[in-house]
Amino acid sequence: MKRSETDYIGQRQVPANALYGIHSLRAMENFPVFLPFHIEWYRALGMVKHACYLSVSKMYATLLKEGLMHRIENPIAPSKLNALIEASKEVWQGEHFENFIVPAIQGGAGTSINMNINEIITNVALSKLKLPLGSYSEIEPIETANVYQSTNDVVPTSLKVAAMQMLNQLETEINSLRSNVEMLEKAHRGHVRLAYTQMQAAVPSTWGQLFSTYSDMLARDWWRVSKCFERIKVVNIGGGAIGTGLGTPRFFIMDVVGQLQQISGFPITRSENLNDATANLDTLVEVHATIKSLAVNIEKLSSDLRLLGSDLAGNHIKLPAKQVGSSIMPGKINPVICEYAITVAHKVYSNDMLVSNLCGQGCLDLNAYLPTIGHALLESIKLLVGVCQTLGANLLDGLQVNIESAERNVYQNPAITTALLPEIGFNKCTEMANLMRSNGCDVFEANKVLKMLSSNRIKLILTAENLIRLGFSFK
């Protein structure tokens, strides 16, 4: 069964029970590769529409009280406005998402996104009033569902709402991941390891110190992400097509942000320059650059642990076994969580390039590439939320340090002699290092041969506590 719908291009047949309409259908045909739209953005669109309808309802009540309702041309009947309010709330809650058929990658600055939402809300509202779907003479997707709105203020505002919600979750996951790292730091504070620079043995350190570097970098990531809210809380809803508010009641412009702030729980504010907020998307570039920093740190952590857990590095740590590693090599376990995390990081890097390039393609009063920019931003946040979760649950929780082999490696490597420099000097340390290298003995055995320090003195110097002490004291 089909129903007929018309726009100013022509007429099309739409499935009779579909909540979407002709505008969505044309977009689906014009942008044929279906990359799914983020449901978080879909829900945020419902929230923004809900705030708009509440503002219209409040404005009508005020005008009615002041005897000015006659100034409104074709006001929306209370029953229809209530139906729109209820329908938008259902979209906000994630219902009817299967009727959102517009692909994530598209042209048109988001008009297709806005119209698909308008058609869904319109047809849900019609069904609530027991009217046939597509009865646009009663409730119309543009004149009614889009009342006092524009694609150019609804779509970017909803993107920022969705991003704030997802960044909130990302903050939580970063802190959770940091807790996992801190547990390892605490557990291995006194366990020695050999540090490496440029893939070569350097100086003695501890596992606690290594894990502390990951903890502090994640602390910076949490702080940076928390500051993103300041960058994107400023919205342009009410600005209309380019930010001038042309054709929009001043009451609506002044009220709608307050409605959105109240129902979202976020400190959303209206831009002091709505034209700027409509034309320029540099704040999205800044936010994505911030989360790219997290991706960089996740790659560093994952690459380090993959290396330390490898056969090449002597398996100083044991990564949790999560998957069978081969269809042909028996017993093989691969570092799949590390590999996944590194892949995610590089996807975020590529998204960062896309966001930067397309934000730079903004032209005069609008950026036509907001849909793809928004998709890339939300995709990156979502990927980082997931990778933080899996790193904590499937890599750090269950990671084991091979304490004994790591300690042997420290004392058998000639690099340990660096710790003796203040006591015996560079030349004698070099002599000891050469003996260790030629005889394959540890530092204590080499000292017995060379008799450079007493047995008690060298043991005291090379305790974990002294090896990690910041500098040395002449006392």
Summary of the structure (lengths in Angstrom):
residues: 475
radius of gyration: 30.8
end to end distance: 92.2
largest distance: 104.4
contacts: 1602
relative contact order: 0.10
helix: 62%
strand: 7%
